[in-house]
Amino acid sequence: MNKLSLFVFFIFISLIPVKSFSLTRVDWNYEENGPLCPYMGYGMCISLKYSGDIQEGDYKKLNDFITNISKLNPKTRIGVIYLNSNGGDLYESFMLGKLIREHKIQVVIPMNSHCYSSCVFVLAAGVGRLSFGDVGIHSFYSVKTLDKNFNYDEEDKVYQKTLNDIRNYLNYMRVSQKIVDMMLTVPSSNLHILSSDELKETGLLGIDPLFQQYLVSQGMLKPPKVIQ
């Protein structure tokens, strides 16, 4: 299957209606074989651009898309996702993130774009993570706590479970726990934009060690300097 067939496929799926304001694919492109989009044994590598809030069903949309691409042309892989999102459903972000990591996809926040709230967990999933736009964090909350009559003890249990789930997710992604520690210091009604140093400290600007070693082995990155 050639590039023309893929182009026709992208035109066709762009006509399929999507849920308003949900994470939506807005562009795509072919990428050269290199550190941004290595072929990794495939014949082609493409990048996708997504924008919108993260809502229930977004995991299925991306998974279905990857499956369809694989059926159309098994020699094509998705290597990069450019992301612009306010965040949204936390657990949908986890599912998206695990799918991204499974397929060894890098995540980039382009210039004039942003990644806020639960979007950071999608960013954390990238085997490579680059941020040219703003990355913002705050503490998480349950919608039920917006009700003045919410059950404090029940929500305390939910909060603790969510916190544990976040830590387990970050461990799975081999990303520093510093990000969740920082989140807990920012009220849910506020937003803290991470500095370049904070992005590096939390691992939201960086590369997975195994993926880095792969790029080194392929001559796409220089070997890390030996510290004596």
KOLTIDO-640183 format. One line per 2 residues: number of its first residue (from 1); their letters; for each residue y, z, x of N, C-alpha, C, O. Coordinates in nm, 3 decimals, m for minus. Atoms other than C-alpha are relative to their C-alpha. Layout:
BEGIN
NUM> A> Y/Z/X/Y/Z/X/Y/Z/X/Y/Z/X  ... $
REM end
This chain:
BEGIN
1> MN> m0.120/0.000/0.086/0.000/0.000/0.000/0.125/0.000/0.089/0.134/0.082/0.181  m0.115/0.017/m0.088/0.335/m0.107/0.152/0.123/0.073/m0.053/0.120/0.140/m0.156 $
3> KL> m0.124/m0.069/0.037/0.693/0.019/0.137/0.054/m0.049/m0.134/0.114/0.028/m0.208  m0.049/0.053/0.127/0.775/m0.213/m0.154/m0.066/0.070/m0.118/0.000/0.101/m0.217 $
5> SL> 0.072/m0.068/0.108/0.507/m0.051/m0.369/0.053/0.142/m0.019/0.069/0.188/m0.132  m0.057/m0.134/0.009/0.645/0.293/m0.286/0.138/m0.004/m0.064/0.173/0.082/m0.144 $
7> FV> m0.134/0.012/0.057/0.996/0.176/m0.370/m0.007/m0.017/m0.151/0.068/0.048/m0.225  0.018/0.021/0.145/0.880/0.053/m0.713/m0.043/0.130/m0.066/0.002/0.161/m0.177 $
9> FF> 0.047/m0.128/0.055/0.703/0.386/m0.766/0.116/0.097/m0.017/0.127/0.163/m0.120  m0.114/m0.091/0.009/1.020/0.582/m0.691/0.096/m0.041/m0.111/0.153/0.045/m0.179 $
11> IF> m0.086/0.047/0.109/1.221/0.364/m0.929/m0.059/0.040/m0.135/0.014/0.083/m0.224  0.067/m0.033/0.126/0.964/0.423/m1.203/0.013/0.148/m0.033/0.049/0.184/m0.145 $
13> IS> m0.002/m0.143/0.029/0.951/0.801/m1.167/0.142/0.052/m0.019/0.163/0.157/m0.080  m0.139/m0.043/0.021/1.331/0.821/m1.155/0.042/m0.016/m0.146/0.142/0.043/m0.188 $
15> LI> m0.032/0.021/0.141/1.329/0.706/m1.518/m0.062/0.106/m0.090/m0.030/0.112/m0.209  0.065/m0.103/0.079/1.114/0.999/m1.631/0.099/0.113/m0.026/0.158/0.163/0.070 $
17> PV> m0.097/m0.105/0.029/1.332/1.260/m1.811/m0.042/0.133/0.061/m0.162/0.163/0.068  0.028/m0.130/m0.060/1.359/1.601/m1.646/0.073/0.108/m0.078/0.171/0.082/m0.148 $
19> KS> m0.060/m0.115/0.066/1.443/1.945/m1.776/0.140/0.024/0.053/0.160/0.030/0.174  m0.139/m0.017/m0.039/1.818/2.000/m1.772/0.019/0.119/0.093/m0.031/0.229/0.066 $
21> FS> m0.038/m0.102/m0.098/1.948/2.199/m1.472/m0.117/0.049/0.086/m0.094/0.128/0.178  0.111/m0.042/m0.084/1.597/2.247/m1.328/0.008/m0.075/0.133/0.086/m0.170/0.147 $
23> LT> 0.001/0.063/m0.131/1.524/2.152/m0.968/m0.042/m0.147/m0.017/m0.152/m0.175/m0.063  0.020/0.142/0.028/1.549/1.773/m0.975/0.010/m0.083/0.128/0.098/m0.061/0.211 $
25> RV> m0.003/0.091/m0.114/1.471/1.506/m0.718/0.112/m0.101/m0.022/0.112/m0.172/m0.122  m0.116/0.087/0.018/1.794/1.312/m0.664/0.003/m0.115/0.101/0.083/m0.208/0.085 $
27> DW> m0.001/0.107/m0.099/1.714/1.094/m0.362/m0.125/0.009/0.086/m0.194/0.110/0.085  0.113/0.003/m0.092/1.448/0.994/m0.109/0.031/m0.103/0.109/0.120/m0.186/0.094 $
29> NY> m0.025/0.093/m0.109/1.429/0.805/0.218/m0.120/m0.004/0.094/m0.196/0.093/0.104  0.099/0.008/m0.106/1.192/0.680/0.486/0.059/0.063/0.125/0.179/0.054/0.150 $
31> EE> m0.044/m0.064/m0.123/1.210/0.873/0.813/m0.080/m0.053/0.118/m0.197/m0.089/0.104  0.069/0.041/m0.122/1.126/0.774/1.169/m0.096/0.110/0.045/m0.075/0.228/0.015 $
33> NG> 0.093/m0.098/m0.056/0.834/0.942/1.342/0.071/0.079/0.109/0.107/0.023/0.212  m0.072/m0.083/m0.095/0.997/1.232/1.524/m0.006/0.145/m0.042/m0.078/0.179/m0.136 $
35> PL> 0.009/m0.144/0.030/1.056/1.609/1.520/0.043/0.037/m0.141/m0.002/0.139/m0.193  m0.042/m0.032/0.137/1.228/1.597/1.179/m0.108/m0.034/m0.101/m0.128/0.040/m0.198 $
37> CP> 0.100/0.046/0.096/0.951/1.407/1.003/m0.119/m0.062/0.074/m0.143/m0.183/0.062  0.113/0.055/m0.075/0.644/1.370/1.227/m0.107/m0.055/m0.094/m0.133/0.000/m0.200 $
39> YM> 0.101/0.063/0.085/0.375/1.142/1.090/m0.126/0.085/m0.014/m0.192/0.081/m0.118  0.116/m0.092/0.002/0.100/1.393/1.177/m0.128/m0.071/m0.044/m0.205/m0.019/m0.126 $
41> GY> 0.121/0.075/0.031/m0.171/1.128/1.157/0.014/m0.096/m0.117/m0.078/m0.173/m0.145  m0.025/0.091/0.111/m0.018/0.945/0.860/0.072/m0.125/0.051/0.110/m0.133/0.168 $
43> GM> m0.066/0.124/m0.038/0.137/0.599/0.861/0.148/m0.001/m0.027/0.223/m0.078/0.034  m0.141/m0.008/0.037/0.471/0.691/0.703/0.037/0.143/m0.035/m0.048/0.224/m0.073 $
45> CI> m0.051/m0.133/0.038/0.687/0.997/0.645/0.128/m0.020/m0.080/0.216/m0.097/m0.040  m0.120/0.013/0.083/0.946/1.033/0.369/0.066/0.135/m0.019/0.002/0.240/m0.010 $
47> SL> m0.076/m0.121/0.033/1.217/1.284/0.291/0.041/m0.006/m0.146/0.061/m0.114/m0.202  m0.043/m0.012/0.139/1.314/1.407/m0.055/0.123/0.088/m0.006/0.140/0.178/0.076 $
49> KY> m0.118/m0.084/0.022/1.641/1.553/m0.179/m0.008/0.058/m0.140/m0.020/m0.014/m0.239  0.009/m0.069/0.129/1.631/1.814/m0.455/0.127/0.082/m0.024/0.185/0.138/0.069 $
51> SG> m0.117/m0.079/0.038/1.916/1.980/m0.643/m0.023/0.063/m0.136/m0.085/0.003/m0.224  0.011/m0.065/0.129/1.933/2.232/m0.926/m0.058/0.140/0.009/m0.094/0.187/0.117 $
53> DI> 0.056/m0.135/0.006/1.812/2.573/m1.037/m0.153/m0.005/0.004/m0.214/m0.103/m0.040  0.146/m0.009/m0.009/1.454/2.682/m0.973/m0.052/0.063/m0.128/m0.024/0.180/m0.157 $
55> QE> 0.049/m0.045/0.129/1.277/2.713/m1.306/m0.150/m0.019/m0.010/m0.211/m0.093/0.068  0.142/0.015/0.024/0.925/2.747/m1.437/m0.034/m0.147/m0.024/0.033/m0.215/m0.101 $
57> GD> 0.040/0.140/0.012/0.749/2.413/m1.406/0.039/m0.084/0.120/m0.011/m0.196/0.136  m0.043/0.077/m0.117/0.920/2.303/m1.083/m0.113/m0.016/0.101/m0.124/m0.119/0.167 $
59> YK> 0.116/0.011/m0.089/0.608/2.379/m0.880/m0.089/m0.116/m0.044/m0.132/m0.197/0.038  0.087/0.105/0.052/0.404/2.151/m1.106/0.059/m0.138/0.025/m0.013/m0.232/0.060 $
61> KL> m0.065/0.130/m0.023/0.660/1.871/m1.075/m0.018/m0.046/0.144/m0.052/m0.162/0.168  0.014/0.038/m0.140/0.650/1.878/m0.696/m0.146/m0.026/0.035/m0.177/m0.121/0.107 $
63> ND> 0.142/0.018/m0.028/0.273/1.918/m0.683/m0.050/m0.133/m0.057/m0.125/m0.205/0.010  0.039/0.127/0.061/0.224/1.626/m0.923/0.055/m0.118/0.080/m0.013/m0.219/0.097 $
65> FI> m0.062/0.107/m0.078/0.463/1.416/m0.717/m0.077/m0.024/0.130/m0.106/m0.139/0.166  0.076/0.013/m0.125/0.276/1.487/m0.393/m0.136/m0.064/m0.027/m0.182/m0.149/0.049 $
67> TN> 0.131/0.057/0.037/m0.054/1.408/m0.567/0.012/m0.149/m0.028/m0.073/m0.227/0.016  m0.019/0.141/0.033/0.080/1.078/m0.701/0.028/m0.085/0.123/m0.022/m0.197/0.135 $
69> IS> m0.028/0.072/m0.125/0.216/0.975/m0.361/m0.130/m0.019/0.078/m0.154/m0.127/0.132  0.127/0.007/m0.072/m0.123/1.053/m0.207/m0.093/m0.106/m0.059/m0.162/m0.176/0.014 $
71> KL> 0.084/0.100/0.066/m0.300/0.837/m0.464/0.054/m0.141/0.023/m0.023/m0.235/0.044  m0.062/0.131/m0.016/m0.052/0.551/m0.430/m0.016/m0.051/0.142/m0.050/m0.168/0.164 $
73> NP> 0.012/0.038/m0.141/m0.056/0.550/m0.052/m0.044/0.121/0.081/0.040/0.202/0.121  0.053/m0.116/m0.072/m0.283/0.800/0.125/0.056/0.014/0.142/0.040/0.119/0.204 $
75> KT> m0.052/m0.004/m0.136/m0.110/0.714/0.454/0.146/0.048/0.005/0.209/0.044/0.110  m0.138/m0.047/0.006/0.227/0.853/0.339/0.004/0.150/m0.022/m0.067/0.203/m0.108 $
77> RI> m0.018/m0.143/0.020/0.333/1.215/0.374/0.147/0.031/m0.025/0.236/m0.044/0.015  m0.135/m0.053/0.017/0.639/1.411/0.264/0.023/0.099/0.113/m0.050/0.198/0.125 $
79> GV> m0.022/m0.083/m0.117/0.784/1.567/0.576/0.123/0.088/m0.006/0.130/0.189/0.064  m0.126/m0.074/0.006/1.130/1.693/0.480/0.048/0.009/m0.145/0.039/m0.087/m0.221 $
81> IY> m0.068/m0.016/0.129/1.295/1.835/0.170/0.142/0.051/0.027/0.161/0.156/0.088  m0.140/m0.043/m0.004/1.676/1.853/0.155/0.029/0.071/m0.131/m0.001/0.019/m0.239 $
83> LN> m0.008/m0.087/0.116/1.770/2.130/m0.083/0.143/0.047/m0.028/0.218/0.079/0.063  m0.128/m0.053/0.047/2.075/2.232/m0.286/m0.027/0.076/m0.129/m0.051/0.015/m0.233 $
85> SN> 0.042/m0.078/0.117/2.010/2.520/m0.526/0.069/0.136/m0.006/0.096/0.199/0.096  m0.053/m0.135/0.023/2.161/2.833/m0.678/m0.110/0.105/m0.004/m0.081/0.224/m0.012 $
87> GG> 0.113/m0.093/0.014/1.813/2.987/m0.689/m0.053/m0.004/m0.142/m0.038/m0.104/m0.212  0.058/m0.004/0.134/1.639/3.096/m1.006/m0.122/0.089/m0.005/m0.118/0.203/0.041 $
89> DL> 0.122/m0.078/0.020/1.287/3.211/m1.086/m0.065/0.034/0.134/m0.102/m0.054/0.211  0.052/m0.046/m0.128/1.156/3.422/m0.798/m0.143/m0.046/0.024/m0.174/m0.100/0.131 $
91> YE> 0.141/0.031/m0.021/0.785/3.365/m0.851/m0.025/m0.151/0.001/m0.122/m0.196/0.063  0.010/0.146/m0.011/0.834/2.992/m0.904/0.039/m0.042/0.142/m0.017/m0.137/0.197 $
93> SF> m0.039/0.026/m0.139/1.008/2.996/m0.565/m0.117/0.025/0.094/m0.139/m0.052/0.188  0.118/m0.029/m0.082/0.699/3.157/m0.414/m0.101/m0.114/m0.008/m0.156/m0.156/0.094 $
95> ML> 0.098/0.108/0.019/0.476/2.887/m0.562/0.045/m0.128/0.070/m0.034/m0.196/0.135  m0.055/0.117/m0.069/0.704/2.610/m0.439/m0.013/0.017/0.151/m0.050/m0.077/0.223 $
97> GK> 0.006/m0.026/m0.143/0.716/2.773/m0.098/m0.140/m0.017/0.057/m0.156/m0.076/0.164  0.137/0.012/m0.049/0.340/2.795/m0.060/m0.046/m0.146/0.000/m0.123/m0.187/0.087 $
99> LI> 0.033/0.143/0.003/0.308/2.429/m0.161/0.065/m0.072/0.118/0.004/m0.158/0.181  m0.072/0.060/m0.112/0.569/2.333/0.097/m0.068/0.034/0.133/m0.083/m0.054/0.218 $
101> RE> 0.067/m0.040/m0.124/0.394/2.530/0.371/m0.136/m0.069/0.013/m0.174/m0.112/0.121  0.132/0.065/m0.001/0.055/2.386/0.274/0.010/m0.144/0.052/m0.079/m0.192/0.123 $
103> HK> m0.015/0.141/m0.039/0.189/2.034/0.329/0.087/m0.018/0.124/0.127/m0.129/0.157  m0.070/0.004/m0.129/0.375/2.123/0.650/0.134/m0.075/m0.012/0.163/m0.165/0.066 $
105> IQ> m0.129/0.064/0.028/0.715/2.024/0.512/0.114/0.084/0.057/0.112/0.207/0.047  m0.119/m0.069/m0.046/1.045/2.112/0.675/0.103/0.006/m0.114/0.104/m0.081/m0.202 $
107> VV> m0.103/m0.017/0.103/1.336/2.236/0.461/0.137/0.003/0.067/0.160/0.076/0.163  m0.135/0.010/m0.055/1.699/2.148/0.530/0.103/0.023/m0.111/0.091/m0.033/m0.220 $
109> IP> m0.115/m0.016/0.090/2.016/2.271/0.358/0.113/m0.084/0.058/0.172/m0.045/0.159  m0.098/0.092/m0.059/2.258/1.981/0.414/0.143/0.055/m0.007/0.171/0.154/m0.076 $
111> MN> m0.143/m0.030/0.009/2.632/2.000/0.470/0.047/m0.020/m0.144/0.000/m0.111/m0.212  m0.053/0.004/0.137/2.823/2.061/0.144/m0.105/0.032/m0.105/m0.087/0.000/m0.223 $
113> SH> 0.103/m0.049/0.092/2.506/2.204/m0.012/m0.014/0.150/0.023/0.047/0.205/0.115  0.020/m0.143/m0.018/2.391/2.562/m0.051/m0.139/0.041/m0.046/m0.208/m0.033/m0.116 $
115> CY> 0.129/m0.057/0.037/2.084/2.778/m0.094/0.024/0.148/m0.026/0.041/0.227/0.067  m0.033/m0.136/0.039/2.142/3.100/m0.288/m0.120/0.069/m0.064/m0.210/0.005/m0.118 $
117> SS> 0.096/m0.083/0.075/1.929/3.385/m0.420/m0.144/m0.036/0.035/m0.179/m0.042/0.153  0.143/0.025/m0.025/1.558/3.298/m0.460/m0.024/m0.130/0.076/m0.135/m0.153/0.124 $
119> CV> 0.014/0.123/m0.078/1.621/2.960/m0.295/m0.037/0.031/0.145/m0.103/m0.050/0.211  0.028/m0.032/m0.139/1.598/3.140/0.039/m0.150/0.009/0.027/m0.195/m0.011/0.140 $
121> FV> 0.144/m0.009/m0.020/1.225/3.187/m0.018/m0.065/m0.138/0.008/m0.172/m0.154/0.067  0.044/0.138/m0.018/1.181/2.812/m0.051/0.037/m0.046/0.141/m0.041/m0.112/0.209 $
123> LA> m0.043/0.031/m0.136/1.382/2.770/0.269/m0.094/0.064/0.102/m0.132/0.000/0.201  0.087/m0.073/m0.093/1.165/3.032/0.440/m0.136/m0.065/0.016/m0.204/m0.045/0.117 $
125> AG> 0.133/0.062/m0.003/0.856/2.826/0.360/m0.007/m0.120/0.093/m0.117/m0.160/0.133  0.002/0.119/m0.084/0.960/2.528/0.571/m0.060/0.028/0.137/m0.033/0.132/0.197 $
127> VG> 0.053/m0.018/m0.136/0.764/2.482/0.892/0.112/m0.015/0.101/0.103/0.034/0.214  m0.125/0.003/m0.074/1.108/2.397/1.026/0.111/0.027/m0.100/0.105/m0.020/m0.213 $
129> RL> m0.105/m0.042/0.094/1.426/2.543/0.873/0.137/m0.024/0.064/0.170/0.034/0.168  m0.134/0.031/m0.049/1.777/2.403/0.922/0.101/0.022/m0.112/0.076/m0.015/m0.227 $
131> SF> m0.102/m0.029/0.102/2.093/2.514/0.741/0.136/m0.044/0.051/0.192/0.016/0.142  m0.136/0.045/m0.029/2.418/2.320/0.760/0.096/0.045/m0.110/0.217/0.050/m0.090 $
133> GD> m0.078/m0.053/0.111/2.536/2.452/0.422/m0.016/0.151/m0.009/m0.083/0.211/0.076  0.005/m0.146/0.015/2.575/2.810/0.297/m0.137/0.047/m0.050/m0.199/m0.016/m0.135 $
135> VG> 0.121/m0.069/0.047/2.274/3.038/0.257/0.044/0.139/m0.043/0.094/0.217/0.039  m0.049/m0.127/0.054/2.348/3.336/0.032/m0.110/0.086/m0.058/m0.205/0.035/m0.119 $
137> IH> 0.103/m0.093/0.047/2.147/3.646/m0.054/0.062/0.114/m0.082/0.181/0.144/m0.069  m0.035/m0.124/0.070/2.162/3.946/m0.288/m0.130/0.067/m0.041/m0.237/0.007/m0.031 $
139> SF> 0.121/m0.070/0.044/1.919/4.206/m0.418/m0.049/m0.063/m0.130/0.029/m0.118/m0.208  0.059/0.059/0.120/1.681/4.093/m0.690/0.012/0.096/m0.118/0.040/0.215/m0.100 $
141> YS> m0.007/m0.085/0.119/1.677/4.222/m1.047/m0.084/m0.061/m0.111/m0.112/m0.181/m0.110  0.073/0.046/0.117/1.480/4.199/m1.370/0.099/m0.024/m0.114/0.195/0.052/m0.130 $
143> VK> m0.088/0.031/0.114/1.643/4.040/m1.675/0.004/0.117/m0.097/0.104/0.140/m0.164  0.006/m0.113/0.093/1.530/4.344/m1.873/0.101/0.108/0.034/0.144/0.183/m0.054 $
145> TL> m0.095/m0.104/m0.038/1.765/4.565/m1.674/0.142/m0.031/m0.048/0.231/0.052/m0.034  m0.130/0.033/0.057/2.057/4.383/m1.835/0.019/0.063/m0.137/0.130/0.070/m0.190 $
147> DK> m0.004/m0.068/0.130/1.968/4.561/m2.159/0.033/0.147/0.024/m0.031/0.213/0.106  m0.043/m0.139/m0.023/2.144/4.899/m2.181/m0.108/0.101/m0.035/m0.100/0.216/0.008 $
149> NF> 0.108/m0.090/0.039/1.826/5.049/m2.330/m0.128/m0.022/0.080/m0.237/0.016/0.036  0.122/0.028/m0.076/1.588/4.936/m2.057/m0.067/0.129/0.048/m0.001/0.230/0.072 $
151> NY> 0.080/m0.114/m0.044/1.308/5.173/m1.951/0.008/0.011/0.152/m0.048/m0.072/0.224  m0.026/m0.013/m0.143/1.412/5.298/m1.608/m0.129/0.013/0.080/m0.147/m0.054/0.182 $
153> DE> 0.124/m0.025/m0.074/1.067/5.423/m1.500/m0.086/m0.125/0.008/m0.145/m0.154/0.112  0.079/0.123/0.000/0.894/5.101/m1.601/0.060/m0.104/0.095/m0.011/m0.170/0.169 $
155> ED> m0.067/0.098/m0.086/1.152/4.887/m1.425/m0.007/0.040/0.146/m0.004/m0.045/0.235  0.015/m0.047/m0.138/1.122/5.104/m1.115/m0.134/m0.048/0.057/m0.141/m0.087/0.173 $
157> KV> 0.132/0.049/m0.043/0.752/5.010/m1.097/0.003/m0.151/0.023/m0.054/m0.202/0.119  m0.014/0.146/m0.014/0.838/4.643/m1.150/0.075/m0.033/0.129/0.039/m0.126/0.201 $
159> YQ> m0.082/0.023/m0.118/1.100/4.664/m0.876/m0.084/0.017/0.127/m0.076/m0.064/0.219  0.082/m0.027/m0.118/0.854/4.815/m0.629/m0.106/m0.108/0.021/m0.131/m0.151/0.133 $
161> KT> 0.100/0.108/m0.010/0.588/4.555/m0.708/0.064/m0.129/0.052/0.008/m0.198/0.137  m0.070/0.121/m0.044/0.841/4.274/m0.665/0.034/0.008/0.148/0.021/m0.089/0.222 $
163> LN> m0.034/m0.020/m0.141/0.953/4.420/m0.334/m0.123/m0.021/0.088/m0.114/m0.085/0.193  0.124/0.018/m0.076/0.592/4.434/m0.212/m0.041/m0.147/0.004/m0.087/m0.197/0.106 $
165> DI> 0.035/0.143/0.007/0.533/4.076/m0.328/0.086/m0.082/0.096/0.038/m0.176/0.160  m0.090/0.071/m0.091/0.837/3.958/m0.133/m0.042/0.021/0.145/m0.047/m0.074/0.223 $
167> RN> 0.041/m0.030/m0.138/0.723/4.133/0.184/m0.130/m0.073/0.035/m0.144/m0.126/0.145  0.126/0.071/m0.024/0.373/3.987/0.150/0.024/m0.150/0.018/m0.039/m0.214/0.102 $
169> YL> m0.033/0.143/m0.009/0.520/3.641/0.097/0.059/m0.033/0.138/0.020/m0.130/0.201  m0.063/0.024/m0.129/0.736/3.666/0.409/m0.102/0.013/0.114/m0.095/m0.062/0.211 $
171> NY> 0.106/m0.012/m0.100/0.435/3.785/0.610/m0.084/m0.127/0.005/m0.119/m0.176/0.112  0.079/0.123/0.009/0.240/3.483/0.489/0.072/m0.117/0.068/0.009/m0.201/0.131 $
173> MR> m0.081/0.107/m0.058/0.525/3.256/0.602/0.035/0.024/0.146/0.098/m0.060/0.210  m0.033/m0.038/m0.138/0.553/3.433/0.938/0.151/m0.001/0.023/0.202/m0.052/0.123 $
175> VS> m0.145/m0.011/m0.007/0.920/3.502/0.871/0.037/0.148/0.001/m0.029/0.229/m0.064  m0.040/m0.139/m0.017/1.101/3.825/0.961/0.028/0.072/m0.132/0.080/0.013/m0.227 $
177> QK> m0.029/m0.085/0.116/1.122/4.110/0.711/0.148/0.037/m0.008/0.192/0.097/m0.106  m0.142/m0.036/m0.001/1.488/4.148/0.806/0.073/m0.056/m0.121/0.169/0.004/m0.170 $
179> IV> m0.070/0.064/0.112/1.586/3.914/0.525/m0.004/0.087/m0.125/0.096/0.100/m0.195  0.010/m0.084/0.120/1.456/4.145/0.251/0.076/0.131/0.020/0.134/0.184/m0.074 $
181> DM> m0.077/m0.122/m0.028/1.609/4.449/0.422/0.149/m0.025/m0.021/0.221/0.061/m0.072  m0.141/0.035/0.021/1.945/4.271/0.419/0.030/m0.020/m0.148/0.136/0.020/m0.196 $
183> ML> m0.019/0.023/0.143/1.900/4.167/0.056/0.024/0.130/m0.075/0.108/0.137/m0.164  m0.009/m0.128/0.071/1.859/4.528/m0.052/0.135/0.068/0.017/0.168/0.159/m0.059 $
185> TV> m0.133/m0.060/m0.022/2.205/4.612/0.084/0.110/m0.072/m0.079/0.225/m0.028/m0.080  m0.099/0.079/0.073/2.377/4.351/m0.136/m0.026/0.013/m0.150/m0.133/m0.028/m0.196 $
187> PS> 0.020/m0.011/0.145/2.424/4.430/m0.509/m0.032/m0.135/m0.062/0.014/m0.239/m0.014  0.040/0.126/0.065/2.273/4.170/m0.742/0.119/m0.076/m0.058/0.110/m0.196/m0.082 $
189> SN> m0.120/0.065/0.054/2.622/4.100/m0.876/0.085/m0.065/0.108/0.183/m0.133/0.079  m0.075/0.057/m0.112/2.744/3.999/m0.530/m0.085/m0.105/0.072/m0.202/m0.125/0.039 $
191> LH> 0.071/0.099/m0.080/2.648/3.728/m0.282/0.050/0.008/0.143/0.170/m0.002/0.169  m0.037/m0.006/m0.142/2.643/3.761/0.095/m0.043/m0.131/0.067/m0.160/m0.167/0.066 $
193> IL> 0.029/0.124/m0.072/2.668/3.435/0.292/m0.040/0.035/0.143/0.036/0.100/0.215  0.052/m0.034/m0.132/2.459/3.462/0.606/0.073/m0.078/0.109/0.099/m0.197/0.096 $
195> SS> m0.061/0.064/m0.116/2.626/3.390/0.939/m0.109/m0.073/0.080/m0.228/m0.057/0.052  0.097/0.070/m0.085/2.461/3.169/1.202/m0.091/0.098/0.071/m0.212/0.075/0.082 $
197> DE> 0.081/m0.101/m0.069/2.347/3.478/1.390/m0.100/0.064/m0.097/m0.215/0.088/m0.060  0.090/m0.061/0.099/2.201/3.629/1.072/m0.112/m0.096/m0.040/m0.225/m0.054/m0.064 $
199> LK> 0.103/0.099/0.031/2.017/3.306/0.993/m0.107/m0.001/0.109/m0.226/m0.010/0.079  0.096/m0.003/m0.111/1.857/3.319/1.338/m0.080/0.129/m0.001/m0.202/0.127/0.019 $
201> ET> 0.067/m0.131/0.000/1.777/3.691/1.314/m0.106/0.009/m0.108/m0.212/0.069/m0.087  0.094/m0.008/0.112/1.604/3.650/0.978/m0.107/m0.109/0.005/m0.205/m0.103/m0.069 $
203> GL> 0.097/0.109/m0.009/1.420/3.334/1.078/0.027/m0.113/m0.098/m0.051/m0.208/m0.104  m0.033/0.107/0.093/1.589/3.122/0.811/0.058/m0.122/0.072/0.073/m0.229/0.013 $
205> LG> m0.032/0.111/m0.089/1.712/2.907/1.098/m0.100/0.007/0.113/m0.088/0.092/0.202  0.103/m0.008/m0.101/1.411/2.835/1.310/m0.118/m0.090/m0.031/m0.108/m0.181/m0.113 $
207> ID> 0.117/0.085/0.011/1.066/2.687/1.335/m0.125/0.086/0.007/m0.132/0.181/0.085  0.126/m0.074/m0.004/0.716/2.813/1.265/m0.065/m0.019/0.137/m0.067/m0.132/0.187 $
209> PL> 0.054/0.012/m0.135/0.545/2.889/1.599/m0.112/m0.103/0.014/m0.120/m0.172/0.115  0.110/0.096/m0.007/0.238/2.679/1.519/0.053/m0.144/m0.010/0.005/m0.233/0.061 $
211> FQ> m0.059/0.133/0.014/0.448/2.381/1.407/0.076/m0.037/0.127/0.075/m0.153/0.169  m0.070/0.024/m0.126/0.661/2.417/1.719/m0.098/m0.046/0.107/m0.070/m0.140/0.182 $
213> QY> 0.099/0.036/m0.100/0.349/2.401/1.934/m0.054/m0.141/m0.024/m0.083/m0.215/0.070  0.045/0.137/0.032/0.238/2.087/1.748/0.101/m0.102/0.053/0.063/m0.201/0.114 $
215> LV> m0.103/0.093/m0.045/0.571/1.916/1.821/0.003/m0.009/0.152/0.025/m0.117/0.208  0.006/0.000/m0.146/0.546/2.019/2.187/m0.118/m0.084/0.047/m0.106/m0.163/0.141 $
217> SQ> 0.121/0.073/m0.040/0.192/1.879/2.209/0.016/m0.151/m0.019/m0.050/m0.229/0.049  m0.023/0.142/0.026/0.318/1.546/2.070/0.117/m0.056/0.081/0.153/m0.173/0.065 $
219> GM> m0.112/0.044/m0.082/0.606/1.529/2.317/0.130/m0.014/m0.077/0.224/m0.078/m0.030  m0.121/0.009/0.083/0.863/1.568/2.038/0.097/0.114/0.027/0.214/0.106/m0.009 $
221> LK> m0.083/m0.112/m0.042/0.995/1.900/2.171/m0.037/0.037/0.142/m0.151/0.019/0.185  0.029/m0.049/m0.133/1.026/2.038/2.519/m0.073/0.133/m0.009/m0.047/0.211/m0.100 $
223> PP> 0.069/m0.129/0.001/0.792/2.328/2.601/0.101/0.113/0.016/0.200/0.097/0.088  m0.093/m0.113/m0.016/0.963/2.668/2.568/0.001/0.050/0.143/m0.100/0.046/0.213 $
225> KV> m0.012/m0.052/m0.135/1.093/2.817/2.889/m0.079/0.130/0.015/m0.081/0.214/m0.075  0.075/m0.122/m0.029/0.876/3.083/3.047/0.096/0.107/0.047/0.169/0.088/0.145 $
227> IQ> m0.087/m0.111/m0.038/1.059/3.415/3.062/m0.074/0.089/0.098/m0.181/0.143/0.066  0.064/m0.081/m0.104/0.976/3.602/3.383/0.068/0.135/0.013/0.027/0.218/0.095 $
REM end
